[in-house]
Amino acid sequence: MIAAIVLAAGESRRMGRQKLLLPYRGRTVIEHIVGQVIASEVSQTIVVTGHDAEAVKAVLADKPLTVVENTRYKEGMLTSIRRGLQEVHPEAEAFMVVLGDQPSVSSRLVNILLRGFRGAAEDIVVPLYDDDTGHPIIISMRYREEVMTHFDGTGLRGLIYGNPDCVHRLPVDMPEVLRDMDTPEDYQRELDALAQGNV
């Protein structure tokens, strides 16, 4: 059993408006991402909100998932991961961290990573494209307490860099693992990729 924690708490400062609620494929960005996660082989989907929590929660009201609010979202992404971990099913073997501003994520990609994790000897799986690592990432629940209590200054990078022998960099043929969406230009890039059939 692997749970997905979708991070949807940020302030979207560089975008100038709530990027998770921008239109994408006839829905909002966050609806599309969550839909892809739910359609994958993950066993549990948790969405962590923060800024604009009620608006984000409202568009997800009819989805089979758990929505929780991180009141400490201004302190950084790690606080949202920790809030999500509080909701992960006790029988879960691992959790996947999914960015709420990565609209090109697909259920195909999620499933490739899930299968990669199940087949790997290592406890952490990150997608690798053209020698760069991206998202989503999968982390064994054996690291739960460490994530809950450490890495305040580094985030999950601290976990990954501190355990190099436990990280499997899984090659994928999808450059979208390197793309998130912070600015209006990023959003336009994602719309252009969609129009060109590149996602």
Residue pairs with C-beta under 8 A, 6 or more apart in sequence:
1 43
1 44
1 89
1 91
1 92
1 93
2 41
2 42
2 43
2 44
2 92
2 93
2 94
2 95
2 96
2 114
2 117
2 138
3 42
3 43
3 44
3 45
3 46
3 88
3 89
3 92
3 94
3 95
3 96
4 37
4 40
4 42
4 44
4 45
4 46
4 95
4 96
4 98
4 110
4 136
5 46
5 48
5 80
5 81
5 84
5 85
5 88
5 95
5 96
5 97
5 98
6 30
6 33
6 34
6 37
6 45
6 46
6 47
6 48
6 84
6 98
6 99
6 100
7 48
7 77
7 80
7 81
7 84
7 97
7 98
7 99
7 100
8 20
8 30
8 47
8 48
8 49
8 50
8 56
8 100
9 48
9 49
9 50
9 51
9 53
9 70
9 73
9 77
9 80
9 100
10 19
10 50
10 51
10 73
10 77
10 100
10 101
11 50
11 51
11 73
11 74
12 18
12 19
12 20
12 51
14 182
14 183
15 22
15 181
15 182
15 183
15 184
15 187
16 184
18 51
18 52
18 55
18 56
19 29
19 101
19 181
19 182
19 187
20 28
20 29
20 30
20 52
20 56
20 100
20 101
21 28
21 29
21 30
21 52
21 55
21 56
21 59
22 28
22 29
22 187
23 29
24 32
24 103
24 190
24 191
24 194
25 32
25 194
27 35
27 59
28 59
29 100
29 101
29 103
29 181
30 47
30 56
30 59
30 60
30 100
31 59
31 60
31 63
32 103
33 98
33 99
33 100
33 102
33 103
33 105
34 45
34 47
34 60
34 63
34 65
35 63
36 105
36 106
36 107
36 110
37 45
37 98
37 105
37 107
37 110
38 45
38 63
38 64
38 65
39 107
40 107
40 110
40 111
40 114
41 110
41 111
41 114
42 96
42 110
42 114
43 89
43 92
44 66
44 88
44 89
44 92
45 63
45 64
45 65
45 66
46 65
46 66
46 67
46 68
46 84
46 87
46 88
47 56
47 60
47 65
47 66
47 67
47 68
47 100
48 68
48 69
48 70
48 80
48 81
48 83
48 84
49 56
49 57
49 67
49 68
49 69
49 70
50 69
50 70
50 71
50 73
50 74
50 80
51 73
53 69
56 67
57 67
57 69
60 67
66 87
68 83
68 84
68 86
68 87
69 83
70 79
70 80
70 83
72 79
72 83
73 79
73 80
76 155
77 155
78 147
78 151
78 152
78 155
78 156
81 97
81 147
81 156
82 147
82 148
84 95
85 95
85 144
85 147
85 148
88 95
88 141
88 144
92 141
93 140
93 141
94 117
94 123
94 138
94 139
94 140
94 141
95 138
95 139
95 141
95 144
96 110
96 113
96 114
96 136
96 137
96 138
96 139
97 135
97 136
97 137
97 138
97 139
97 156
98 105
98 110
98 135
98 136
99 105
99 135
99 136
99 180
101 180
101 181
101 182
102 135
102 136
102 176
102 179
102 180
102 181
103 181
103 190
103 199
104 176
104 179
104 190
104 193
104 199
105 135
105 136
105 176
106 174
106 176
106 199
109 127
109 136
109 172
109 174
109 176
109 177
110 136
112 127
112 170
112 172
113 125
113 127
113 136
113 137
113 138
113 170
113 172
114 138
116 125
116 138
116 168
116 170
117 125
117 138
117 168
120 168
120 170
121 168
122 165
122 166
122 167
122 168
123 139
123 140
123 142
123 143
123 163
123 166
124 137
124 138
124 139
124 140
124 143
124 159
124 160
124 163
124 166
124 167
124 168
125 137
125 138
125 167
125 168
125 170
126 133
126 134
126 135
126 137
126 138
126 160
126 167
126 168
126 169
126 170
127 133
127 134
127 135
127 136
127 137
127 169
127 170
127 172
127 174
127 177
128 134
128 169
128 170
128 171
128 172
129 171
129 172
129 173
129 174
129 175
129 177
129 178
130 175
130 178
132 178
133 169
134 177
134 178
134 179
135 177
135 180
136 177
137 156
137 160
139 147
139 156
139 159
143 159
146 159
147 156
147 159
150 158
150 159
151 157
151 158
151 159
154 161
160 167
176 193
176 199
179 186
179 189
179 190
180 186
181 187
181 190
190 199
193 199
